[in-house]
Every structure is written in structure tokens, then in C-alpha cells.
Amino acid sequence: MSLDVTVRGITLPPEELSWRFSRSTGPGGQSVNTTDSRLTDGVLTVTASETRSQLRNREAAAERMSALLTEATAAPPRPRRPTKPSRAARERRLAAKRRTSERKRLRRNRGAGFDE
């Protein structure tokens, strides 16, 4: 694994990235296994603290940033072409509704003499 951030074959220059570290007390530090990504004032911030190793966290952050930027620069999905259900599908749906209706109609109580 490397610290390079690659987006669609283009590697971002390392001088464009800045790294900031914080230390917490205790085993693994506080809030370990948290991830955070956000965009504020035109700056994309990616936080990684899954492991106790600074290098592995940097690699995880670089990988996450690559994935975020790759997804953000993807072409929009093709618009959905509206379709209509086929005639046979409509008939199957209506037949199923008729069967359900008939089944429920037969379950109904048909008067006081029925229980005796």
C-alpha cells in the first residue's frame, strides 16, 4: 500500500495533500475505529483512525480519499427509460387480485346460523 492518492489514473501531487495527527491516551486511543469525511470551505477532509499505527491510518485515509474522489468524478448514470408492464403481466396481476378477493370473500361470516 502507498500514500499516493490516485483518481482515474491521475496521481495527486503530494504537496497538494496535508496530514494532521492527533494522539489520544489509552490503548488504541479514544474514538478508535471511527471514520469521517467532509467537505468544508473547498477542502476535503478525510479522517482515519481504525488502527493504532499512524502509517496504516495514513494509508487508509489515502485509499478512502481515492475512492471518494473516484466516485465523485464518475459520469452520472444513464437516465432510466420508462417502460410499461406488458399486457400479460397486467392480466396476471389482476388475476392474482381476483383470487385474493375470492379467498377473503369465502372467509367472511355469512350470518348467525353459520356458527351453530
C-alpha positions, 0 to 999 in steps of 0.5 A: 500500500502507498500514500499516493492518492490516485483518481482515474489514473491521475496521481495527486501531487503530494504537496497538494495533500496535508496530514494532521495527527492527533494522539489520544491516551489509552490503548488504541486511543479514544474514538478508535475505529471511527471514520469521517469525511467532509467537505468544508470551505473547498477542502476535503477532509478525510479522517482515519483512525481504525488502527493504532499505527499512524502509517496504516491510518495514513494509508487508509485515509489515502485509499478512502480519499481515492475512492471518494474522489473516484466516485465523485468524478464518475459520469452520472448514470444513464437516465432510466427509460420508462417502460410499461408492464406488458399486457400479460403481466397486467392480466396476471396481476389482476388475476392474482387480485381476483383470487385474493378477493375470492379467498377473503370473500369465502372467509367472511361470516355469512350470518348467525346460523353459520356458527351453530 
